Amino acid sequence: QVQLVESGGGLVQTGGSLRLSCAASGRTFSSYHMAWFRQTPGREREFVAGISLSGTTRYSGDSVKGRYTISRDNAKNTVYLQMNSLKPEDTAVYYCAGTKFWGTVQSMGVRGYDYWGQGTQVTVSS
């Protein structure tokens, strides 16, 4: 069993930066490919970024390419999302998720993840 806990959300002005963290319990974090999603009320959960077991391969959604960077530290059981040049449309609840299958990350969909965090709110003011 793996528990994921996000932190680092908050209120930031347009153009600002935030770094989200997702801490995983358990000793099997390095066995999971990880991803970040976001969701706003009334909309489907959207893939933001994904990262492979060792961190060597990464995917980003089109809406955040060039602005967001996903990384991980397996020694700390933590995955990060560095968010730069934030825009009001980035406002959402951000979730991390883990899967043992790389194809799940490649799909950039929400199905197939074994574990989800509870989410952290990011609000970008104009």
C-alpha positions in Angstrom: 0.0 0.0 0.0 1.3 3.4 -0.9 -0.1 6.7 0.3 0.6 9.9 -1.6 0.4 13.4 0.1 0.7 16.5 -1.9 1.9 19.9 -0.6 3.1 23.2 -1.8 -0.1 24.6 -3.3 -1.3 28.1 -2.5 -2.0 31.6 -4.0 0.4 33.1 -6.4 0.2 36.1 -8.9 0.3 35.7 -12.6 3.9 35.1 -13.7 4.9 33.6 -10.4 6.2 30.2 -9.5 5.3 27.3 -7.2 6.8 24.0 -6.5 4.5 21.1 -5.6 5.7 18.1 -3.7 4.2 14.6 -3.5 5.5 12.5 -0.7 5.0 8.7 -0.8 4.9 6.4 2.1 6.3 2.9 1.9 9.5 1.5 0.4 8.3 0.8 -3.1 8.1 4.4 -4.4 10.9 3.7 -6.9 8.7 0.9 -8.4 6.1 3.4 -9.6 6.0 5.8 -12.5 4.5 9.0 -11.3 2.4 11.7 -12.8 0.7 15.0 -11.9 -2.9 15.9 -12.9 -5.1 18.9 -12.3 -8.8 19.4 -12.2 -11.2 22.4 -12.0 -14.9 22.1 -11.1 -17.0 20.8 -13.9 -14.1 19.6 -16.0 -12.3 16.3 -16.4 -9.0 15.6 -14.7 -6.2 16.7 -17.0 -2.8 15.1 -17.4 0.0 17.6 -16.6 3.2 15.7 -16.5 4.6 12.2 -16.0 8.0 10.7 -15.1 9.5 7.3 -15.4 10.9 5.2 -12.5 14.4 6.6 -12.7 13.4 10.0 -13.9 15.1 9.7 -17.2 11.9 10.0 -19.3 9.3 12.7 -18.9 6.1 13.7 -20.6 4.3 17.1 -20.3 0.9 18.1 -21.4 0.7 20.7 -24.2 -0.8 23.4 -22.0 2.2 23.4 -19.6 5.2 22.5 -21.9 8.1 24.9 -21.3 6.6 26.1 -18.0 6.3 23.0 -15.8 9.0 20.5 -14.9 8.4 17.2 -13.2 11.2 15.5 -11.2 11.6 12.9 -8.6 14.0 12.0 -5.8 13.7 8.3 -5.1 15.8 8.6 -2.0 13.2 10.9 -0.5 10.2 9.1 -1.9 9.1 12.4 -3.4 8.0 13.6 -6.8 8.0 17.4 -7.6 6.3 19.7 -10.0 8.0 23.0 -10.6 5.6 25.5 -12.1 6.8 28.7 -13.6 5.2 31.5 -15.5 1.9 30.7 -13.9 -1.4 31.9 -15.5 -4.9 32.2 -14.1 -6.0 29.2 -16.2 -3.5 27.1 -14.2 -5.8 27.5 -11.2 -6.9 24.0 -10.2 -6.5 21.2 -7.7 -3.4 19.3 -8.5 -3.1 15.6 -7.8 -0.2 13.2 -8.0 -0.7 9.6 -9.0 1.4 6.4 -9.3 1.3 3.4 -11.6 3.5 0.4 -12.3 2.9 0.6 -16.0 4.7 3.1 -18.2 1.9 2.8 -20.8 -0.5 4.3 -18.3 1.7 7.5 -18.2 2.2 7.4 -22.0 -1.6 7.4 -22.5 -1.9 10.8 -20.6 -5.2 9.6 -19.4 -6.6 9.2 -15.9 -7.2 5.4 -16.1 -4.9 2.8 -14.7 -3.3 4.6 -11.8 -2.9 2.5 -8.6 -2.7 5.4 -6.2 -3.8 9.0 -6.0 -3.1 11.8 -3.6 -5.8 13.9 -2.0 -4.9 17.0 -4.0 -3.5 20.5 -3.3 -5.1 23.7 -4.4 -3.2 26.1 -6.7 -4.7 29.5 -7.3 -3.2 32.0 -9.7 -4.5 35.6 -9.4 -4.7 37.9 -12.4 
